[in-house]
Amino acid sequence: MQSIKLQTHVGDDGLLQIKLPVGMTNQDLEIIVIYQPINQNPKRTWSPGFFEQTFGAWQGEPLVRESQGDLPEREPLL
């Protein structure tokens, strides 16, 4: 069994074209299609229970935020 992974576009006609490797002519084939839409603008979310599982889990040295220093003087906007 061979597998091919590809990303393609299905047009308004709903037809999907798959080109097979050379040598796959005049043969009976069993084809399995698994499709998943590609999310163009994925919304990133935290896994359920993420904060409950990780809150307070740090067991190393205490974390200390060092001084960030003073902000530089900026020229006023006109």
C-alpha positions in Angstrom: 0.0 0.0 0.0 1.3 3.5 -0.9 0.1 6.8 0.5 0.2 10.3 -0.9 -0.3 13.4 1.1 -1.2 16.6 -0.7 -2.9 19.9 -0.3 -5.3 20.9 -3.1 -8.2 23.1 -3.9 -11.7 21.9 -4.7 -13.4 24.3 -7.1 -17.1 25.4 -7.3 -17.9 22.2 -9.3 -16.9 20.1 -6.2 -14.4 18.0 -8.2 -11.1 16.9 -6.8 -8.3 15.9 -9.2 -5.7 13.5 -8.0 -2.7 12.7 -10.2 -1.2 9.3 -9.5 2.5 8.3 -10.1 3.6 7.0 -13.5 2.8 3.3 -13.8 -0.7 3.4 -12.3 -2.5 2.8 -15.5 -4.9 0.0 -16.4 -5.1 -1.2 -12.8 -7.9 -1.6 -10.3 -7.2 0.5 -7.2 -8.7 0.9 -3.8 -8.7 4.6 -2.9 -9.3 5.9 0.6 -9.9 9.6 0.9 -9.7 11.4 4.2 -10.3 15.1 4.0 -9.9 18.0 6.4 -10.5 21.7 5.6 -7.4 23.9 6.0 -8.2 26.7 8.4 -6.8 29.9 6.8 -7.2 31.9 10.1 -6.8 29.5 12.9 -8.0 30.7 16.3 -5.5 29.6 18.9 -7.1 28.4 22.1 -5.8 26.7 25.3 -6.5 23.0 25.8 -9.3 22.3 28.2 -7.9 22.2 31.8 -4.5 23.7 30.8 -4.5 26.3 33.5 -5.8 24.0 36.2 -3.0 21.5 35.3 -0.2 24.0 35.2 -1.0 26.7 37.7 1.5 26.5 40.6 3.4 23.7 39.0 6.8 25.4 39.0 9.1 23.7 41.5 12.4 25.3 40.8 14.0 28.4 42.3 11.6 31.3 42.9 11.1 33.4 39.8 12.3 37.0 40.1 11.7 39.7 37.6 14.8 41.9 37.4 14.6 45.6 37.1 13.6 46.7 33.6 15.5 50.0 33.8 14.1 53.5 33.0 12.4 54.2 29.7 14.4 56.4 27.3 13.2 60.0 26.8 11.2 60.4 23.6 10.7 63.4 21.4 7.2 64.8 21.7 4.7 64.2 18.9 3.9 67.2 16.7 
